[in-house]
Amino acid sequence: MQATRLRKGMLVKMGEDLFRVLELQHVTPGNLRGFVRVKFRNIRSGALADQKLRSEDELERATLDQKMMQYLYKDGESYHFMDTETYEQIALTEEVLGDAMQYMVAESVIEMEFYGSEPVGIELPQTVDLKVVDTPPAIKGSTASAQLKPAKLETGLVVQVPPFINEGDRVRVNTETGEYQSRA
């Protein structure tokens, strides 16, 4: 695939190593040729790497297998998942999962990505429904438009919500942007 077709979260193979795309930026400086500035994380070592790629550079996209897994619990720095078919358990570290665990509650079922037999990450749904555990009360009489307040969700994630959201409500959050979408 061409470098311009890269997207955040993709897994690419360079040499014998696998890299996950963390950030990317298309740059077109004046009358020069455009390029793509990419920030990668090596899946095996966890090392970060920045690289400039010409728009015509070719990269190999890693082919992944996916299995349905159930998130069980967190134990120190590891998160434990169970295969829903074979009941085999796998532990992944925070480095491999990144910010994805801010959208996961115990007992939820997700798709885990495997490269061969090695787990390399999880595929989150577009949105998740989470319970609000702490938010300040709405200020009476304030009718200013686009007014938001912070709300702490059951996973520890803090999002900005409208004033009518109260503790105990369930809200729908976009997993790509981390923003409130609606009441669930």
C-alpha positions in Angstrom: 0.0 0.0 0.0 1.1 3.6 -0.6 2.2 5.7 2.4 -0.7 8.2 1.7 -3.2 5.4 2.4 -2.0 4.9 6.0 -4.5 5.4 8.7 -4.2 5.8 12.5 -4.2 2.3 14.2 -3.1 0.3 11.1 -0.4 -2.4 11.5 2.4 -2.4 9.0 5.3 -4.8 8.5 8.8 -3.3 7.9 11.5 -6.0 7.7 10.7 -8.5 10.4 9.1 -6.1 12.8 5.5 -5.0 13.2 4.6 -1.3 13.7 1.3 0.3 14.8 0.6 3.7 13.3 0.0 6.1 16.3 -0.1 9.5 14.5 0.3 10.6 10.9 0.4 13.9 9.1 0.3 14.7 5.4 2.7 17.5 4.6 2.8 19.5 1.3 5.5 22.2 1.6 5.0 24.9 -1.0 6.3 23.8 -4.4 8.1 20.7 -3.1 6.8 17.1 -3.2 4.4 16.0 -0.4 5.4 13.5 2.2 3.8 11.7 5.2 5.2 12.2 8.7 4.4 9.0 10.7 4.8 8.1 14.4 5.1 4.3 14.9 5.2 2.0 17.9 7.1 -1.3 17.5 4.7 -4.0 18.7 7.3 -6.4 20.1 9.8 -4.0 21.7 7.4 -1.1 22.5 9.9 1.4 21.0 8.6 4.6 19.3 9.9 5.7 15.9 9.3 8.8 13.8 9.7 8.5 10.1 9.2 10.6 6.9 7.8 8.7 4.0 7.5 9.9 0.4 3.9 9.7 -0.9 5.0 7.1 -3.4 6.8 4.8 -0.9 5.3 1.4 -0.6 4.5 -0.4 2.8 3.4 -3.9 3.5 0.2 -4.0 5.6 0.2 -6.9 8.1 -2.6 -9.4 7.7 -4.2 -10.1 11.0 -6.5 -12.9 12.3 -9.3 -11.9 14.6 -10.9 -13.8 17.5 -13.8 -12.9 19.8 -12.4 -12.4 23.3 -14.0 -11.5 26.6 -12.3 -9.0 28.9 -12.1 -10.5 32.4 -10.1 -8.3 34.8 -7.0 -6.2 35.4 -4.1 -7.6 37.4 -1.4 -5.0 38.1 -0.1 -4.0 34.7 -1.8 -6.8 32.8 -5.3 -7.1 31.3 -6.7 -10.6 31.1 -8.9 -11.8 28.2 -10.6 -15.2 27.5 -11.2 -16.8 24.1 -15.0 -17.3 23.9 -14.6 -20.6 22.0 -11.7 -22.4 23.7 -11.7 -20.6 27.1 -8.0 -20.1 26.8 -6.8 -17.0 28.7 -4.3 -14.3 27.4 -2.8 -11.4 29.3 -1.8 -8.2 27.5 0.1 -5.2 28.9 -0.9 -1.5 28.9 1.8 -0.8 26.2 0.1 -3.2 23.7 -3.4 -2.0 24.4 -2.7 1.8 24.7 -5.8 3.9 25.5 -8.2 1.3 24.4 -8.8 0.1 28.0 -10.5 3.4 28.9 -13.5 2.1 26.9 -13.6 -1.4 28.3 -15.6 -2.7 31.2 -15.3 -6.2 32.7 -17.3 -9.0 30.9 -17.4 -7.1 27.6 -16.7 -9.0 24.4 -14.4 -7.5 21.7 -12.3 -8.7 18.7 -8.7 -9.3 19.4 -6.1 -9.1 16.6 -3.5 -11.8 16.2 -0.4 -11.8 13.9 0.2 -15.6 13.6 -0.3 -16.7 17.2 0.9 -13.4 18.8 -1.8 -11.0 20.1 -1.1 -7.5 18.9 -4.1 -5.5 19.9 -7.9 -5.1 20.1 -10.5 -3.8 17.7 -12.9 -1.4 19.5 -16.5 -0.9 18.4 -17.3 2.6 17.0 -19.1 3.6 20.2 -19.5 2.2 23.7 -22.1 2.8 26.4 -20.6 3.7 29.9 -22.1 4.7 33.2 -21.5 8.1 34.7 -20.1 7.7 38.3 -19.2 11.4 39.1 -20.3 14.7 37.6 -21.1 18.1 39.1 -24.8 19.1 39.2 -26.2 21.4 36.5 -26.2 25.1 37.3 -29.8 26.3 37.4 -30.7 29.2 35.2 -27.7 28.9 32.9 -29.0 28.6 29.4 -25.9 29.4 27.5 -25.6 27.3 24.4 -22.9 24.7 24.0 -22.3 24.6 27.8 -20.5 21.3 28.9 -19.4 19.8 32.2 -16.9 17.1 33.0 -18.2 13.6 33.8 -16.1 10.7 35.1 -17.2 7.3 33.7 -17.0 3.9 35.2 -13.7 3.1 33.5 -12.0 6.3 34.8 -12.4 8.2 31.5 -13.4 11.8 31.8 -15.6 13.3 29.0 -17.4 16.6 28.5 -21.2 16.1 28.7 -24.3 18.4 28.4 -25.7 19.8 31.7 -28.7 17.4 31.8 -26.5 14.3 32.3 -26.5 13.1 36.0 -24.7 10.5 38.0 -26.0 7.0 37.2 -26.9 7.9 33.6 -25.5 5.8 30.8 -23.8 7.7 27.9 -22.6 6.7 24.5 -18.9 7.7 23.8 -17.1 7.6 20.4 -14.0 5.4 20.8 -12.0 7.2 18.1 -12.4 10.8 19.4 -13.3 10.1 23.1 -16.2 12.5 22.8 -19.8 12.2 24.2 -22.4 11.4 21.5 -25.7 10.8 23.2 -27.5 9.4 26.3 -27.8 5.6 26.0 
